[in-house]
């Protein structure tokens, strides 16, 4: 079975980008993962790779695909984003609300949404459930953006781990929202099992496997997922859904 990990980062350890990429590729080989989507940081300098570094890496490694990281706080170079996407050197763009103090309805993001919607390129959104009981970004915020830009695929990374079922219920009826399991399968995966049981009934073509390596440990994740989904459903989650969404044609 072909496996595509839709949420990877370079390790923060390693001497340089080449060393970090060797570590990442060795980990994929260890777990028989055929392809991976590597997500850049939104910062100008980063131990896990800037957009320019990740785009260059994906250009050299045919089994890897790049996602650009951007931030309205640093200013978004729309010319760079558009050119990189049009040249097929990246397959998506990620925002990090929660890591950075902005909302998805920040007016500075509207031009980005329009460019992505025009191309039907996925927007990846970091989500989390904070220790003080807050969803970031709030699911209703994601829902408003998805409704305002109906041809924009919105990928909710981590599915608001910690209170996933409640959060996902807010966006469950939206055809352009996708659910990526990054970090959900690390450690105690009972929440992931409950979430998958629901999603595979309501949105089986919009669930993606992502490990969140190297932020999370990859060991054990595929084994847990194999016990939760089987047959054609497993093929969809592990490969087909992401391959179609990101138009990888692999």
N, C-alpha and C positions, 0 to 999 in steps of 0.2 A: 504493500500500500504506500502511495506517495504521501509524504507528510510535509506540511508547510506551517512553520511557526510564524504567526502574523504579528508577533510583538517581541522584538529582541533589542537589546542595547549592547554596545561594546562594554567589556568589563572596565571598571575604574582602575584596576591594577594593570600592569604591563608597562613596558618602557616607552612605546610609541604606538601609532595607529597600526602599523604593520604587525607588531607583536600582539596587540589586542585582537586584531582580526584573526591571527593564527589561533589564539586561545578560543575565540568564538567558533571558528570552523571546526576545531578539534572537538568542542562540546557537541556541535551538531552531528558530527560523525559518530561520536560515542552513543548518541541516542537515535541514530539512523534517520535523522531529519534531513530531507532532501533540499528544501528551500527555506529561506528566512527573510523576513522584512525587518530591516534594521532602522531604528528610530533615532533621529538626531536630537540633541539638546537644543533648547531655544536660546542658549547663551552664546556670546561671542567667543568665549573660551570655555572648554569643558573637558573633563576627564573621560567622558563617554562619547565624545565626538561632536563637532559642529556640523551644521548642514553641509557645508562645503566638503568636509572630510568624509562624511558618510556617503555623499553622492559620488565622490571619487572612488571610495571603496567598492560601492556597488557596480561602478563602471568596470572595475578590474575582476570582480568575482561574480561569475554568471549565475551562481545559485543565490545571490543576495540582491535584495531590492531596497531602495532608499525611501525613507519618509523624512521630509524637511521639518525642522522644529522652528516655530516662529513665536513672537510675542509682541503684543501691541505696546508694551512698555518700552521695548527697545526700538520700535519702529519696524514696520514690515516692508521689505523691499519687494514690492509686487512685480517689478520687472524681472528680478531674479527668479521669483517663484514661478511666474508664467513661463519664462524661457526654459527653466529646468523641467517643468512638466511637459511643455510642448516638445521638447527634445527627448522625452521618454527617459530622463535620467532620474526621475523620482516618481513614486506612485501615490503619494498622499502627503498631507500636511498635518502636523500635530500642534495643538495648543495645550498649555499646562496651567489651567486655572486651579487654584489650590496651592500649587507650588509658587505661583505668582499672583499678586493681588489685582485681578481684573475679573470681569464677568463676561460671559459669552455674548451679552447684549451691548457690549462696549461699541460705540459708534465707529471706532477705528477699525473694527473687524468687518464691517459691512462690505468694503471693496474686496476683501479676501474671499468672503462667502460668495460674492457674485462671480469672481473669477473661477472658483472651484465648481460652483453650480453649472456655469457655462460649459465646463469641461467634464462634468460629472465625476470629478476626482474626489475621493473620500477625505473628509475632515475627521481626524482623530482627536478625541477629547479626553484628557486625563480626568478621571472621577475618583472620588474618595468619600468615605464616611468618617468624619473626624472623631477624635476621642471625646469631644464635648457634644456629640450627637447631632452634627450638622452634615447635610449632604452638600458636597462641593464638586461641581456646580449643582445647584438645585435641579432635580429632574424636570421641574416645570419650565426652567430656563432652557434646558436642552430641547424640550418639546416645542417651545415657542420658536426657537431658531429653526428646528426641523419643519415646522408648519410654514414659516415665512419663506423658506427656501426648499420647496418640496422635491426638487431634483438634485439636491445636495445630499449625498450619502454621509450620514453622521455615525461614526463608530465610537461607542462609549467603552473606553478602556477600563478594565477592572470592575465594571458593572456595579460601582458603589459598594465594593466589598465591605461587609460588616452589617449591612442592611439591604442586601441586593434585591430581594423579592419586593419589598415595599417601594424602593426607588424605581425599579424597572417597570413596575405596574403603571407608572405615570406616563411612560413613553411607549408602552407595549402595542398600542394601536397604530403607530406611525410606520408606514411602509419603508421609509428611508432611514430608519435607525437600526444599526447593527450592534451586536453584543459580543464583545471580545473578552475572553475568559482570563486575560492576563492577571496573574497573582492569585486568582480564585482557587487554583488547584494546588497551591503550595500549603504544606501543613495539613491542618484539619480541613477536609474538603466537603464536609456535610452541607455547608451552605451552597457550594457549587453544585452538588448533586440535586438539591431542591430546586435551584435556579434552572438547571438543565432540564429537569423534568417538566417544568413549566414552559420554557422557551422552545423545546423541541416539539411541543404541541402547537404553539402559537406562531412561531417564526423559525422553522427548521432550516430555512435557507439564509438566515441572517445571524447565525451563531458561528463564531470563529475561535479556533484554538490559538492562544498566544501564551507563552510561558513567562514573559517579563524577565527572562535571563538577560543580563547578569545581575539585575536588581533582586531577582528571586532565584532560588535553586531549581534547576530543571529536573534533577533526579526525582523520579517517582510520579511526575505529573502525567506522563502519557499512560502509565499503568493505571492510575486512578481514572483517567478519562475513559479508558477501554472498558472499565467495569460499569460506567454510567451510560454509555451510548454504544450501540453495536450495529453491525451490518452497514446498510446504506447511510444511515444517520451518522455513523462514525466517519465514513468517507467524506460526507458533507462538511462536518466540523473540522476535520483534520486537513482537508485540502480543497474540496470543490468550491465551498462558499467564498473563501478568500481569493482563490484563483480567479473566480468570476468577478468579484467585487473590484479587485485591483487590476483586472484585465491584464494578467501576467502572461497568459497563453503558454503555460508550461505544461 
